[in-house]
Amino acid sequence: MKGRSSELLEGALFDLVAYTREHFAREEEEMLRIGYAQTQEHVAEHAKLLKTVNALKTEFESGEKIDPLTLFNLLSHWLRHHILQVDMKLALALKRT
C-alpha cells in the first residue's frame, strides 16, 4: 500500500510529464511558425528534460524511491536556466513577429 507522500509524488510526476509534453509541443509549433533560429538547440533542451523526467517517473513506477530534493533541484535548474534564459529569448522573438 502506498503512503500519502508516495501518492502525491506519483501524481506530481504524472502531471509534470503530461504538462511538459503538451507545453513543449505548443512551444515547438510556435518556433517552427516563426522560423526561430535557435529551434534545434531549444528542442534539444526539451528532449533532455523529458528524458530526465521520464526516467524519474519510470524509477518511481518500478518501486524505487525518488529523493524529493533531486526533483526539486531538477525543477529549480529548469526554472533558472531554461525558463528565465532560453524561453525569454523565444518570448522576445515571438513578440517581434
C-alpha positions as CSV (number, residue, x, y, z in Angstrom):
1,M,0.0,0.0,0.0
2,K,1.3,3.4,-0.9
3,G,1.6,6.1,1.6
4,R,0.2,9.6,1.1
5,S,3.6,11.1,0.2
6,S,4.1,8.4,-2.5
7,E,0.7,9.1,-3.9
8,L,1.4,12.9,-4.0
9,L,4.8,12.3,-5.7
10,E,3.2,9.9,-8.2
11,G,0.6,12.5,-9.1
12,A,3.1,15.2,-9.4
13,L,5.4,13.2,-11.7
14,F,2.4,12.2,-13.9
15,D,1.2,15.8,-14.1
16,L,4.8,17.0,-14.8
17,V,5.3,14.6,-17.6
18,A,1.9,15.4,-19.2
19,Y,2.2,19.1,-18.8
20,T,5.8,19.2,-20.1
21,R,4.9,17.2,-23.2
22,E,1.9,19.5,-24.0
23,H,3.8,22.7,-23.3
24,F,6.9,21.7,-25.3
25,A,4.7,20.7,-28.3
26,R,3.0,24.1,-28.3
27,E,6.2,25.9,-27.9
28,E,7.9,23.9,-30.7
29,E,5.0,24.7,-33.0
30,E,5.4,28.4,-32.4
31,M,9.2,28.1,-33.0
32,L,8.5,26.5,-36.4
33,R,5.8,29.0,-37.2
34,I,8.1,32.0,-36.8
35,G,11.3,30.3,-38.2
36,Y,13.1,30.7,-34.8
37,A,16.8,30.5,-35.3
38,Q,17.5,28.6,-32.1
39,T,14.8,25.9,-32.7
40,Q,17.2,23.0,-32.8
41,E,19.0,23.9,-29.6
42,H,15.8,24.7,-27.8
43,V,14.2,21.4,-28.9
44,A,17.3,19.5,-27.7
45,E,16.9,21.1,-24.2
46,H,13.2,20.0,-24.2
47,A,14.3,16.4,-25.2
48,K,16.9,16.3,-22.4
49,L,14.4,17.4,-19.7
50,L,11.7,15.0,-21.0
51,K,14.2,12.2,-20.9
52,T,15.2,13.0,-17.3
53,V,11.6,13.4,-16.1
54,N,10.5,10.2,-17.8
55,A,13.5,8.4,-16.2
56,L,12.4,9.6,-12.7
57,K,8.8,8.6,-13.4
58,T,10.0,5.1,-14.6
59,E,12.2,4.7,-11.5
60,F,9.3,5.6,-9.2
61,E,6.9,3.3,-11.0
62,S,9.4,0.4,-10.6
63,G,9.3,0.9,-6.9
64,E,12.5,2.9,-6.4
65,K,12.4,5.8,-4.1
66,I,12.8,9.2,-5.6
67,D,14.6,11.8,-3.5
68,P,12.3,14.9,-3.4
69,L,15.5,17.0,-3.3
70,T,16.5,15.5,-6.7
71,L,13.2,16.5,-8.2
72,F,13.4,20.0,-6.6
73,N,16.9,20.5,-7.9
74,L,15.8,19.5,-11.4
75,L,12.9,21.9,-11.4
76,S,14.9,24.6,-9.8
77,H,17.6,24.4,-12.5
78,W,15.0,24.2,-15.2
79,L,13.4,27.4,-13.9
80,R,16.6,29.3,-13.5
81,H,18.2,28.2,-16.7
82,H,15.6,27.3,-19.3
83,I,12.6,29.4,-18.5
84,L,14.4,32.5,-17.3
85,Q,17.1,32.5,-20.0
86,V,16.2,30.2,-23.0
87,D,12.4,30.8,-23.0
88,M,12.9,34.5,-22.6
89,K,14.8,34.6,-25.9
90,L,12.0,32.8,-27.6
91,A,9.5,35.2,-26.0
92,L,11.4,38.2,-27.5
93,A,11.4,36.5,-30.9
94,L,7.6,35.9,-30.7
95,K,7.0,39.5,-29.8
96,R,8.9,40.6,-32.9
97,T,6.6,38.6,-35.2
